[in-house]
Amino acid sequence: ADIPVIPDLEEVQEEDLAMQVAAPPSVQVNRVLTYHDLDKDLMKYAAFQTLDGEVDLKLLSKVLAPEHELREDDVSWDWDHLFTEVSSELVTEWDLGQSERED
């Protein structure tokens, strides 16, 4: 009596889903802050100066490096060149270690 039954197609109301179009999602676009804006906000608002109202971050925020010091130029890596460079440095370090042991 409690066995579920799969309905026949005739019992199900036919819907033409091919003609229905899903509504596009609504996305609220917020302005993305620049590093300059974030830096100003960090120094301006006391809320960013503490963590959980207990940890004082003022000292940390004073010694953070500015953005222009952190930016690096993009450099493409060539596997053969990189492998040769690293292996050469390792061999040089190994040779220095060997010469120090001999002295």
Salt bridges, closest charged atoms under 4 A:
ASP37 OD2 - ARG31 NH1 3.37
GLU67 OE2 - ARG71 NH2 2.57
GLU85 OE1 - HIS81 NE2 3.49
